[in-house]
Amino acid sequence: MNSTDKSVGRMDAALRRRFDFIHVEPNYEVLEKYYENKELLVPNLIEGLEILNELLEKIWESIALLDIHFL
């Protein structure tokens, strides 16, 4: 581990001691309402985010299962 990684690790630990972390699910309806009044239109933005989040969730579940497997 290099010196930069070590300093980030200490900062991360300090933040975790001082603050609570809460899980917040994405709210796609808010994004839809936000972008419906904008000139900048990103085709399939919401659908793409939903797909990406589903894939990341599956990856995270498999990582969590590996962690349990190796305990």
GIHULIN-V779400 format. One line per field, one symbol per residue. ss: DSSP state (2 for helix, 1 for strand, 0 for the rest). Layout:
ss = ???
This chain:
ss = 00222222222222222200000000022222222200000000222222222222222222222222200
